[in-house]
Amino acid sequence: MKIINKTKICFILFFLLPLAMWAHPHLFIDYTADLIFDEFGLVGVKTEWTFDEMFSWQILSENTNHDQIIDNQERENIEKHAFSYLKESGYFSFFLEENERFKVTKIKNFSPRIENGRVIYSFFIPWKVKAENKPKYLKFLFDDESYFCAVTPQKDGVKIINNSKLKAEISMLDQVSFQISFWK
């Protein structure tokens, strides 16, 4: 009887426990997103990701001069070793136009910084969608399908930046996804 109990315990510890570790986030990201419009339609999304204290601490440990400022060499190092791998996942982006997914393959203007001991990544995702006379509906969210990272919008952190005559609206569909409508 004791052998069976030890076998069960070993099974749980060595096979099931590692699975449970993957079932919850290990890294937390709070983001803002500005949907940028020009006179022709949507241009893209400028986003800022604020990381949790633990990940920030890991990145800050690479700040070799400990000045709390990320210089060009440190930025390149962060981009190469802590950011570029996100390309494989489309930078956690799920952008839909007419229920067709727009695959994000590149970003622009990557710029990490430190504020209040937290690392913030700022970058721009080009996503061009032409405006029409009738409303166009887009959906978007940032999410990690592996559940390793919890990606959450900051309160009132998703906005439309519209310097044109287009009409544009945004609404929250649920706790993490948004719908954008715009037209001429």
C-alpha positions in Angstrom: 0.0 0.0 0.0 2.8 2.4 0.8 4.5 1.7 -2.5 1.3 2.7 -4.4 1.0 5.9 -2.4 4.7 6.8 -3.1 4.2 6.0 -6.7 1.2 8.3 -6.9 3.0 11.1 -5.1 6.0 10.7 -7.5 3.7 10.7 -10.5 2.0 13.9 -9.3 5.2 15.7 -8.5 7.1 14.8 -11.6 4.4 14.7 -14.2 1.4 16.8 -13.2 3.0 19.6 -11.2 5.1 20.9 -14.1 1.8 21.0 -16.2 0.2 23.1 -13.4 3.1 25.5 -13.5 2.4 26.3 -17.2 -1.3 27.0 -16.5 -0.8 30.4 -15.0 1.1 33.6 -16.0 4.7 34.1 -14.9 5.0 37.6 -16.3 2.5 40.5 -16.2 2.1 43.3 -18.8 -0.2 46.3 -18.5 -0.6 48.1 -21.8 -1.9 51.3 -23.4 -2.7 51.5 -27.1 -3.3 54.6 -29.2 -5.0 53.8 -32.5 -3.6 56.4 -34.9 -5.7 57.6 -37.8 -4.9 60.0 -40.7 -7.2 61.3 -43.5 -7.1 57.9 -45.3 -7.9 55.5 -42.4 -6.1 53.6 -39.7 -2.3 54.0 -39.8 -1.3 51.7 -36.9 -1.2 51.2 -33.1 1.3 53.0 -30.8 1.5 50.9 -27.6 3.3 50.9 -24.3 3.8 47.8 -22.2 4.6 48.3 -18.5 6.1 45.1 -17.0 5.8 43.7 -13.6 8.5 44.2 -10.9 10.1 40.8 -11.3 10.7 41.1 -15.1 11.7 44.7 -14.7 14.2 43.7 -12.1 15.7 41.2 -14.5 16.0 43.8 -17.2 17.4 46.4 -14.7 20.1 44.0 -13.7 21.4 44.4 -17.3 21.6 48.2 -16.7 25.3 47.9 -16.2 25.9 51.5 -15.1 22.9 51.4 -12.7 21.8 54.9 -13.8 18.1 53.9 -14.4 18.5 55.2 -17.9 18.5 52.9 -20.9 21.2 54.0 -23.3 21.6 53.0 -27.0 23.8 50.0 -26.3 21.4 48.7 -23.5 18.4 49.3 -25.8 20.0 47.2 -28.6 20.7 44.5 -26.0 17.1 44.5 -24.7 15.7 44.5 -28.2 17.9 41.6 -29.3 17.6 39.4 -26.1 14.3 40.3 -24.6 12.1 41.7 -27.3 12.8 40.3 -30.8 11.6 36.8 -29.9 8.1 38.3 -29.7 8.0 38.5 -33.5 7.2 34.7 -33.6 4.0 35.4 -31.7 3.1 38.5 -33.7 4.0 40.6 -30.6 1.0 39.1 -28.8 -1.3 41.0 -31.1 -4.7 39.8 -32.4 -5.9 42.3 -35.0 -9.0 41.5 -37.0 -10.5 43.2 -40.0 -13.8 41.7 -41.2 -12.9 38.6 -39.1 -9.6 38.1 -41.0 -6.5 38.2 -38.8 -3.9 40.8 -39.7 -0.5 39.1 -38.9 1.9 41.5 -37.3 5.4 40.8 -38.7 7.2 44.1 -37.9 7.2 47.0 -35.5 8.8 50.4 -35.6 10.3 52.8 -33.1 11.1 50.3 -30.3 12.1 52.3 -27.2 12.5 50.8 -23.7 12.6 53.1 -20.7 12.5 52.9 -16.9 9.8 54.6 -14.8 9.4 54.1 -11.1 11.5 51.0 -11.2 9.4 49.4 -13.9 10.5 48.7 -17.5 8.2 50.1 -20.2 8.5 49.1 -23.9 7.1 51.6 -26.4 6.7 50.7 -30.0 4.5 51.3 -33.1 2.7 48.5 -35.0 1.9 49.5 -38.6 -1.7 48.4 -39.5 -3.0 50.2 -42.5 -6.8 50.0 -43.1 -8.4 52.3 -45.6 -11.6 54.2 -44.5 -14.7 53.9 -46.6 -18.1 55.7 -46.7 -19.7 53.0 -44.6 -18.4 52.0 -41.2 -15.5 49.5 -41.1 -15.2 47.3 -38.0 -12.0 46.1 -36.5 -11.2 44.1 -33.4 -8.0 44.0 -31.5 -6.4 42.7 -28.3 -3.0 41.8 -27.0 -2.8 38.3 -25.5 -0.3 35.5 -25.0 -1.9 32.2 -26.0 0.5 30.2 -24.0 -0.7 31.9 -20.7 2.9 32.5 -19.8 2.2 36.3 -19.9 -0.9 38.0 -18.7 -1.5 41.0 -21.0 -4.0 43.5 -19.7 -5.2 46.9 -20.9 -4.7 49.7 -18.4 -7.9 51.5 -17.3 -8.8 54.0 -20.0 -5.6 53.1 -21.7 -7.0 52.4 -25.2 -7.6 55.6 -27.2 -8.2 56.9 -30.7 -5.8 59.5 -32.0 -7.6 61.1 -35.0 -6.3 64.2 -36.6 -8.5 63.9 -39.6 -12.2 64.4 -40.6 -12.8 60.7 -40.2 -15.3 59.5 -37.7 -13.9 56.9 -35.3 -15.3 55.1 -32.2 -13.9 52.5 -29.9 -15.8 50.2 -27.5 -14.7 47.5 -25.1 -16.1 44.1 -26.0 -15.0 42.3 -22.9 -12.3 42.7 -20.3 -9.4 42.5 -22.8 -10.7 43.1 -26.4 -11.9 46.1 -28.2 -13.9 47.0 -31.4 -13.0 50.0 -33.5 -15.4 51.5 -36.1 -14.5 54.3 -38.5 -15.8 55.8 -41.7 -15.5 58.9 -43.9 
